[in-house]
Amino acid sequence: MLYRLGADGLVLFHMLFIVFVLFGGLLVLKWRGAMWWHLPAMSWGMAVEFLHLTCPLTEWENRLRQASGLAGYEGGFIEHYIWPIIYPAGLTPGIQLVLGSVVVLVNGLVYLRVLRQWQARRQQRIA
């Protein structure tokens, strides 16, 4: 039972991590310190998508499921609703490149705005 709860918790954490990779730059607009968490997370997310790497969270989750005696992802809210969002059917390397590009585009725009705000504040202090 504990292994299954751990696996379900890991899937939920995985989903939150993906959301943070995609939209964490928006937190930087409000809290600049979030940048030190978001930049490495975003870099890892882009590497996974562009280099077609397997995320270690997936391996850990599968090990926890096997330890709990489960062979698959049937049953429960996490498996039916969260899992297909993280790993949609038909995920191809081409789709992964598109997803990685979306991460770059969204966060590139956010960080461009952050840099412009920093430059504007710096110029105000100089003037």
Long-range contacts (C-beta under 8 A, 24 or more apart in sequence): 1-68, 2-68, 3-64, 3-65, 3-67, 3-68, 4-64, 4-65, 4-68, 4-70, 6-64, 7-61, 7-64, 7-65, 7-68, 7-70, 8-76, 8-78, 10-57, 10-60, 10-61, 10-64, 11-61, 11-78, 11-79, 11-82, 11-83, 11-86, 12-78, 12-82, 13-57, 14-55, 14-57, 14-58, 14-61, 14-86, 15-82, 15-85, 15-86, 17-41, 17-45, 17-57, 18-45, 18-86, 21-45, 21-103, 22-102, 22-103, 22-106, 22-107, 23-106, 24-107, 25-106, 25-107, 25-110, 25-111, 25-114, 26-110, 28-110, 28-111, 28-114, 29-110, 29-113, 29-114, 32-114, 35-114, 38-107, 42-103, 42-107, 45-100, 45-103, 46-100, 46-103, 46-104, 49-96, 49-97, 49-99, 49-100, 49-103, 50-96, 50-97, 50-100, 52-93, 52-96
